[in-house]
Amino acid sequence: MTGPLSAVQLAGLAGGHGDAATVAVLRCGQLGRRRLLTVAAARAFRGEPLVRQSLELLTRAEHADPATVAAMLTHPPVTGWARAALDGTAGPAYLAALAAAAATRAGLTFTLTLPRPADGVLPLPTVGAATDLPFDSPVRLSGEAGTLRIDAASGDADGVRIEAGGGRLLDAGGGGTGWLPVRRTTPFDAVEVLVDDQDPWRDCYHRPSAPRLDDVSADRLARLAAEAGRWLRAHLPAHADALAGLLRTLVPLRPPSSGNPVSATSRDALGAIALSVPADARTLALLLVHELQHTKLGALVDLVPLHRPGGPARYRAPWRLDPRPVGALLQGAYAHLGVAEVWRCRRHEGTAAAFEYAYWREQTIRAVRQLTDAAELTAAGRSFVADMASTLRGWRDPADGAVEAAVRDVADASAVRWGLANLLPDPDGVARLAHAWRQGVPPEAGRAASTVVPAAARPALTVGSGPEGAVRHRLLGTGGPPASSPSDQAYAAGNSEDALAGYRRRVAADCGDVDAWVGLALTAHHTGQPVAAGVLTSRPELVRALSHALPDADPLALAAWLAQPA
């Protein structure tokens, strides 16, 4: 069953895109979800007068202008407020401000009184924020003919009057109240996108949101968004269409100390993309497509279950070092399907772009291969993953041999590092295998099973060290430092035999040398030992455990022995 989507629509999404009708279904699904959450949150206040008045005002506004109220309810932070209200950690003032903004934009006449915020800042969702309220009494919101007046309910102090549709200040009042309008940009087909740098419920990401941007930074983000929109319209029009249909706000994030751009989405704020302002428009386009994929999949699973809920964190996401549950792996694979497609459009820009395309294509293929065998998937989920795999098979574009070799090295190295970090072989099984080795007999059937060790969340894998870092540095001038170990330098220079000897010495001296184990796996491939290389890549934790139990044995010989039939 695919619920409100046809099998053809689901297949279109799985292929990486989704047509306009499919995007409309996802958008309507989110509107329905937010509507239900808002009503449930309002009921949690048990008939409080301000809540009752706010709901009545929203109902009037919807009768007068349904599109306006729909736009207000799809404002991404509404979900965060509603969830907090249901948890008893948020009050009703945000709902009142939402209703006032919707009613004013619908042209209604009304008056609504709400408590003065403790910090003197009154946010009006999608419109702006009144600041420095110079009074201690409750706040009166008065709407008439598309304008909204904010002042003291006591009448002792003047406030401000604004045009609610665009947040434009009409009358400063003279009482000291300030006004910060929401900034707007139109990067996709004149569809308005808000730059949300002040809504109190925007902060729901793995990085803190940035404070309100200065005018120069805001203008720069708007310019980059417009340029990114034009690039996507020219090269990836399906993604541009989906962004026009689903993106409602851009939330600036504080940039990390590394200076690398970051981006995020949240299931509690679908329709928002949070990001640090990048250096150029094409990087912004990449971030937008990455997070658009998360947005589409998040909206889809609200309508069509693709996997059973819960489940252990036992899968390897090639872009992370910690184990992931099936849902997180599916999210990451779908997002990186979009990333690979962006780089596919850019692969002719040079070696670095060709590497990025080949790398993300390969890592996404490896993630989808795991999902193909995931027992937690529903029938719809299995169909979805099969269509993702079909898209990837169609992208087998030829690449330079040096690029393909570097991609294989980096991808294999990440598999070795993940296995060593997260898999623990059964000690009794290791002991039985060690005994069989000493007896000169084949390994037992089933080998030694490994258990995934629960681990804290760990960020994306880096390739700044080890042999794969040296290879990437040699190919691209980035990654591993020139002063890497002699064995890494030998490997990067193509001296595989010398590198292999160095890695063997390092493993013999320190069985915990992860870089050396990575080097063994990679050099085994390049020295005509593909069987050993395969085992070192797929079961590095078992080879390491056996090497610890059999310190005189050659790790490559152990790996090849483990591949023997029982």
Secondary structure, DSSP 8 states (H G I E B T S, - for coil): --TTS-HHHHHHHHTT---HHHHHHHHHHHHHHHHHHHHHHHHTTTT-HHHHHHHHHHHHHHHH-HHHHHHHHT-THHHHHHHHHHTT---SHHHHHHHHHHHHHTT--EEEEE---TTS-EEETTTEEEE----SS-EEEEEETTEEEEEETTSSS--EEEETTTTEEEE-TTSS-EEEE-EEEEEETTEEEEE-SS-TT---SSS-B-----HHHHHHHHHHHHHHHHHHHHH-HHHHHHHHHH--EEEEB---TT----EE--GGGTTEEEE---SSHHHHHHHHHHHHHHHHHHHHHTTS--B-S---S-EE-TT-SSEE-HHHHHHHHHHHHHHHHHHHHHGGG-HHHHHHHHHHHHHHHHHHHHHHT-TTB-HHHHHHHHHHHHHHHTT-----HHHHHHHHHHHHHHHHHHHHHHEEE-HHHHHHHHHHHHHT----TT---EEE-----------SSHHHHHHHHHHHS-SS-TT--HHHHHHHTT-HHHHHHHHHHHHHH-TT-HHHHHHHHHHHHHTT-HHHHHHHHH-HHHHHHHHHH-TTS-HHHHHHHHTS--
